[in-house]
Amino acid sequence: MLNNSSIGLTRFNIVLEVLHNANRITETVAERAKNQHVSFCSVVKDRYQDEFENFLSDECNLELDNFYYGLLSKEKKWEDLWQVVKLCFRFSQGNASVERGFSVNKAMLVENLKEQSLINQRRTYDGIKSLWGVENVSITKGMLFVV
């Protein structure tokens, strides 16, 4: 949306067609959402450039659905666009966790890393993630004495 809105519009039109053909949205909603998408793209650089740049930065912890919620849900003029975006977020994410796992593994790989080290790093990462962050990990005496 920020750099090349024409590609985004082409893809958005495909999404609208798929949703309409699947009877998830009406033709009226599709047409209004398309117009709202064009309008939203035209104001992105003026009104939302800072938000997009912040979202794309490495420091941002915001997830995509929360990001668009903040931009679209509060203004009535983006109502149909937000409805379509919400439907897209509800699509099955069947392999998303598997693909995230590959990304994590790739980030952990360094030259000359032994297989068992990678496995142990991954177990540690998954354990911390399951506890919702490193600040929730209890350090026991046994952990302190392991060499």
Secondary structure, DSSP 8 states (H G I E B T S, - for coil): --S-HHHHHHHHHHHHHHHHHTTSS-HHHHHHHHHHHHHHHHHIIIIIHHHHHHHHSTT----HHHHHHHHHTT-GGGHHHHHHHHHHHHS--TTHHHHHHHHHHHHH--TT--HHHHHHHHHHHHHHHHTTSGGG----HHHHH--
